[in-house]
Amino acid sequence: MTLRPWPRRTAALLLAAALLLLAGCAPSVDPIERLGRKAAQRVRPQTPAAGQPYRHWGLAAPLSPPPHPPARPLRLTKRASALPPVLDHVRTSDRVVFLTYDDGVERDPRFVDMVRELRLPVGMFLTDSVVGPGYGHFGRLLSAGADLENHTLDHPPLRGLPYRAQRAEICGQRDKLHARFGVRARLLRPPYGAYDTTTLHAAAHCGVSAVVLWRASMKEADLHFTHGPHSLRPGDILLVAANDDDLDGPPLRTRTTRLLRRIQEEGLTVGRLEDYL
């Protein structure tokens, strides 16, 4: 006896009924579970904070971008015989201040993440003997947009040292930074802010265009002003100091956050110092 094939319509109905029966018996599986945990993380909707890194770093609002191009009323002379100016602020109509750091930041590895995620235009003044093996940390900071500047080879008080000793300290660190990172450091911060006329002559010989001090420094939770009214002004150069004496104090990123809040409260933002010098 020859078997006849099922009519197409009947076969389709039987197939649909079988699928419905299977669907009713099998336990339901969440599509996310089918993908697996790692794949699910890629498809889950992002939280609002994911695109707001300023909240992650303790700020209530993002930093305002600095003006572009910046106002640059200060004109640094290029004459070889001229001595570099000594600055604790920059004359500018832009509502910007400048964040600077002296060594020490290698003790807070997450500071690199902060600079990168907030796009902070910071200036790092480095001493070779202090930084030591932490130079790799500063390579990451350079990649994140930080500027690397000169803080001498061995961090001595320069004031009173003979010319040759001061020149060796300044030119030596200039050469170290160039050899390690390929940068030409144009700015010098003398250790402890101590300098004399000999320092300026040695700095000029080493290609320094400005000697950079600071108008206010952030230590622990307080902002200490060197002189003048106790409020931030456009063009101020700020120093965020490392905890040399108290390693249990707040990390550098915490003090930076406190300072950034103060900057925002006074209607200012952060500019790149090299853009103004």
C-alpha positions as CSV (number, residue, x, y, z in Angstrom):
1,M,0.0,0.0,0.0
2,T,1.4,3.4,-1.0
3,L,1.3,6.2,1.7
4,R,0.1,9.5,0.6
5,P,2.0,12.6,1.8
6,W,0.2,15.0,4.2
7,P,-1.5,17.9,2.4
8,R,0.6,21.1,3.0
9,R,-2.1,22.8,5.0
10,T,-2.6,19.9,7.3
11,A,1.2,19.6,7.9
12,A,1.5,23.3,8.7
13,L,-1.4,23.1,11.3
14,L,0.2,20.0,13.0
15,L,3.6,21.8,13.2
16,A,2.1,24.9,14.7
17,A,0.2,22.8,17.3
18,A,3.4,21.0,18.3
19,L,5.2,24.3,18.8
20,L,2.4,25.7,21.0
21,L,2.5,22.5,23.1
22,L,6.3,22.8,23.6
23,A,6.0,26.4,24.5
24,G,3.5,25.7,27.2
25,C,5.5,22.9,28.7
26,A,9.0,24.6,28.7
27,P,9.9,27.1,31.5
28,S,10.2,30.7,30.3
29,V,13.8,31.9,30.1
30,D,14.6,35.6,30.3
31,P,16.5,36.8,27.2
32,I,19.1,38.3,29.4
33,E,19.7,34.9,31.0
34,R,20.1,33.3,27.5
35,L,22.9,35.8,26.7
36,G,24.8,35.1,29.8
37,R,26.0,37.4,32.5
38,K,28.9,39.1,30.5
39,A,26.8,39.6,27.4
40,A,23.9,40.9,29.5
41,Q,26.2,43.6,31.0
42,R,26.8,44.9,27.4
43,V,23.1,45.1,26.5
44,R,21.6,46.4,29.8
45,P,20.8,50.2,29.6
46,Q,23.4,52.4,31.1
47,T,22.6,54.4,34.2
48,P,22.5,58.2,33.9
49,A,25.7,58.4,36.0
50,A,27.7,56.5,33.3
51,G,27.8,59.6,31.1
52,Q,28.4,62.0,34.0
53,P,31.9,61.4,35.3
54,Y,31.9,64.6,37.3
55,R,29.3,63.0,39.7
56,H,31.6,60.0,40.2
57,W,34.3,62.5,41.4
58,G,32.1,64.3,43.8
59,L,31.1,67.4,41.7
60,A,27.5,68.6,41.4
61,A,28.0,69.9,37.9
62,P,30.6,69.5,35.1
63,L,33.4,72.0,34.9
64,S,32.8,74.8,32.4
65,P,35.2,74.6,29.4
66,P,37.9,77.3,29.3
67,P,37.7,79.9,26.6
68,H,39.2,78.9,23.3
69,P,41.4,80.6,22.2
70,P,42.4,81.9,25.5
71,A,43.0,85.6,26.2
72,R,46.8,86.1,26.4
73,P,47.7,89.7,27.4
74,L,51.0,88.5,28.9
75,R,53.8,88.4,26.3
76,L,56.9,86.6,27.4
77,T,60.0,87.9,25.8
78,K,62.1,85.6,23.7
79,R,65.4,87.5,24.0
80,A,68.2,85.3,25.1
81,S,69.5,88.0,27.5
82,A,66.1,88.5,29.2
83,L,65.4,86.9,32.6
84,P,62.2,84.9,32.9
85,P,59.4,86.5,34.9
86,V,58.4,85.2,38.3
87,L,54.6,84.6,38.5
88,D,52.0,83.5,41.1
89,H,49.1,84.5,38.8
90,V,48.5,85.4,35.1
91,R,46.9,88.6,34.0
92,T,43.9,87.5,32.0
93,S,40.2,88.5,31.6
94,D,39.3,84.8,31.3
95,R,37.6,83.4,34.3
96,V,40.1,80.6,34.8
97,V,42.5,79.4,37.4
98,F,45.4,77.0,37.1
99,L,45.9,73.7,38.9
100,T,49.6,72.7,39.6
101,Y,51.1,69.8,41.6
102,D,54.7,69.1,42.9
103,D,55.7,65.5,42.8
104,G,53.8,63.3,45.2
105,V,50.9,62.4,42.9
106,E,52.3,58.9,42.3
107,R,51.0,58.0,45.8
108,D,47.4,58.2,44.6
109,P,47.1,55.9,41.5
110,R,43.5,56.8,40.9
111,F,44.4,60.5,40.3
112,V,45.3,59.6,36.7
113,D,41.7,58.4,36.2
114,M,40.4,61.7,37.7
115,V,42.5,63.8,35.3
116,R,41.5,61.7,32.3
117,E,37.8,61.5,33.0
118,L,37.4,65.1,34.0
119,R,39.8,66.2,31.3
120,L,41.6,68.4,33.8
121,P,44.4,70.5,32.3
122,V,46.9,70.1,35.2
123,G,50.6,71.1,35.4
124,M,52.9,68.6,37.1
125,F,56.3,70.0,38.4
126,L,58.6,67.0,38.8
127,T,61.8,66.4,40.7
128,D,63.9,63.4,39.5
129,S,65.1,62.1,42.8
130,V,61.6,62.4,44.4
131,V,59.7,60.8,41.6
132,G,62.2,57.9,41.2
133,P,60.4,54.7,39.9
134,G,57.1,56.6,39.7
135,Y,57.9,58.0,36.3
136,G,55.6,55.5,34.6
137,H,52.7,57.0,36.5
138,F,53.6,60.4,35.0
139,G,53.7,58.9,31.5
140,R,50.1,57.9,32.0
141,L,49.3,61.5,33.2
142,L,51.0,62.9,30.1
143,S,48.8,60.6,28.0
144,A,45.8,61.9,29.9
145,G,46.6,65.5,28.9
146,A,48.8,66.8,31.8
147,D,51.8,69.0,31.3
148,L,55.1,67.9,32.8
149,E,57.3,70.8,34.0
150,N,60.7,71.3,35.8
151,H,61.1,71.1,39.6
152,T,64.9,70.5,39.6
153,L,66.9,67.2,39.8
154,D,67.3,66.9,43.6
155,H,64.9,69.4,45.2
156,P,67.4,71.7,47.0
157,P,66.6,75.2,48.0
158,L,68.2,77.1,45.1
159,R,68.5,80.4,46.8
160,G,72.2,81.0,47.7
161,L,73.6,78.2,45.6
162,P,76.4,79.1,43.1
163,Y,75.4,79.5,39.5
164,R,76.9,76.3,38.3
165,A,75.0,74.2,40.9
166,Q,71.7,75.9,40.1
167,R,72.2,75.5,36.3
168,A,73.0,71.8,36.8
169,E,69.8,71.3,38.8
170,I,67.6,73.1,36.3
171,C,69.2,72.0,33.0
172,G,69.7,68.5,34.4
173,Q,65.9,68.0,35.1
174,R,65.1,69.6,31.7
175,D,67.2,67.0,30.0
176,K,65.7,64.1,32.1
177,L,62.2,65.1,31.2
178,H,63.1,65.3,27.5
179,A,64.9,61.9,27.6
180,R,62.0,60.1,29.4
181,F,59.0,61.8,27.7
182,G,60.2,63.8,24.8
183,V,58.8,67.0,26.3
184,R,60.6,70.4,26.5
185,A,59.8,71.8,29.9
186,R,59.5,75.6,29.6
187,L,58.3,76.3,33.2
188,L,60.3,76.0,36.4
189,R,59.0,75.9,40.0
190,P,62.0,76.3,42.4
191,P,61.7,74.0,45.4
192,Y,60.0,75.6,48.4
193,G,59.5,78.7,46.2
194,A,63.0,79.8,47.1
195,Y,65.0,81.6,44.3
196,D,67.3,84.5,43.8
197,T,68.7,86.4,40.8
198,T,71.2,83.6,40.2
199,T,68.2,81.3,39.8
200,L,66.8,83.5,37.1
201,H,70.1,83.6,35.2
202,A,70.5,79.8,35.4
203,A,66.8,79.3,34.4
204,A,67.3,81.6,31.3
205,H,70.3,79.6,30.3
206,C,68.2,76.4,30.5
207,G,65.5,77.8,28.3
208,V,62.9,78.5,31.0
209,S,60.3,81.0,29.9
210,A,58.7,81.6,33.4
211,V,59.3,80.8,37.0
212,V,56.0,79.6,38.5
213,L,55.1,80.1,42.2
214,W,51.5,80.0,43.5
215,R,49.0,82.3,45.0
216,A,47.1,79.7,47.1
217,S,47.8,76.1,48.1
218,M,45.4,73.3,49.0
219,K,46.4,71.3,52.1
220,E,44.0,69.0,53.8
221,A,40.6,70.7,53.6
222,D,41.7,74.4,53.5
223,L,42.9,76.8,50.9
224,H,45.8,78.8,52.1
225,F,46.5,82.2,50.4
226,T,50.0,83.6,50.3
227,H,48.8,87.2,50.3
228,G,45.9,89.5,49.3
229,P,42.2,88.9,49.7
230,H,41.2,85.4,50.6
231,S,39.2,84.7,47.5
232,L,40.0,83.2,44.1
233,R,40.6,85.6,41.2
234,P,40.9,84.9,37.5
235,G,44.5,83.9,36.6
236,D,45.4,82.6,40.0
237,I,48.0,79.7,40.0
238,L,47.0,77.1,42.6
239,L,49.2,74.4,44.2
240,V,47.6,71.2,45.4
241,A,50.1,69.9,47.9
242,A,50.9,66.3,48.6
243,N,50.7,64.9,52.1
244,D,54.4,64.8,53.0
245,D,54.0,64.6,56.8
246,D,50.6,62.8,57.1
247,L,50.3,59.8,54.8
248,D,46.9,59.0,56.4
249,G,45.4,62.3,55.3
250,P,42.9,62.7,52.5
251,P,44.2,61.5,49.1
252,L,45.2,63.9,46.4
253,R,42.0,63.4,44.4
254,T,39.9,64.3,47.5
255,R,41.7,67.6,48.0
256,T,41.4,68.2,44.2
257,T,37.6,67.7,44.4
258,R,37.4,70.1,47.3
259,L,39.3,72.7,45.4
260,L,37.2,72.2,42.2
261,R,34.0,72.8,44.2
262,R,35.5,76.0,45.5
263,I,36.5,77.0,42.0
264,Q,32.9,76.4,40.7
265,E,31.4,78.2,43.7
266,E,33.3,81.3,42.6
267,G,32.2,81.1,39.0
268,L,35.6,80.0,37.7
269,T,36.9,77.0,35.8
270,V,40.3,75.4,35.2
271,G,42.6,76.5,32.3
272,R,45.8,75.1,30.9
273,L,48.7,77.2,32.3
274,E,50.9,76.6,29.2
275,D,48.2,78.2,27.0
276,Y,48.6,81.4,28.9
277,L,52.4,81.6,29.1
